[in-house]
Structure formats: structure tokens, C-alpha cells
Amino acid sequence: MNDGEGSAKNTVVRVRLGQGASASDVGALKAWLERERRLEALRNSGDLEITEGPGGEERPGSPMGAGLEIVLVLAGIVGPKIFDEVYEQAKSGVRAWRENRRSVERGEPPEVEVVPDGDAR
């Protein structure tokens, strides 16, 4: 169903983990984001899907942790206000996860970049 604001498209937020991130970092951050109240409500209603995997191009022989990302995909029927809320909640969740990881594990957590990507699927 279209709300009159152009064609319906999925809207995507990418959460990219930097060099040195492990598969367990990706899984832990994904689980953390899934428990963020607003994101959890959108997932439960079917308006948001959160997946993980390699970011961009997969290159054979690339070091573990390079190019890992979590992708938050909003259903096309949500408006810009919902997207902005998801984007802000993702950024807030990443900050909280990094602080938590810093307190429970040795060393600095990996750098994480949260970027809007409105044309990806």
C-alpha cells in the first residue's frame, strides 16, 4: 500500500564494524540492537529486519573482521520520521554497546560506523 509519497522502497541503515572486529562482536552488537526498545517493537511488528554479514564486496583471503556489517532494513511503507528514529536508535545502541563491551572485555572495542543507505536492498 502506498501512502502517496512516491514509490515504496526499503530503507536501510548499515552498521559497519571496522578492522579488528570479530564474528562474536558482530553477533553481540546485533543482539544488542535487537533488544533496543524501539527497534525491537519495529521487528515484532514486521516493519524492521536486522541481518548480519559481510559488508560490500567479499574478497577471498581478507582478514577476519574486515568488512563486517549489520543491516537494518525498514519496510517500504514507513515514513522518513520512522527512518530517522531507527537511525538515531541504531547510533545510540552502538554507543551503548561499545561502552558495555569496554567494561566487560579487555582492549578497545572495534570502531563502528552507522550510515543511512536509502537505495540498498
PyMOL commands that set and color helices and strands:
alter all, ss='L'
color gray80, all
select helices_A, chain A and resi 23-35+37-44+80-104
alter helices_A, ss='H'
color red, helices_A
select strands_A, chain A and resi 11-17+48-54+68-74+112-117
alter strands_A, ss='S'
color yellow, strands_A
deselect
rebuild
show_as cartoon
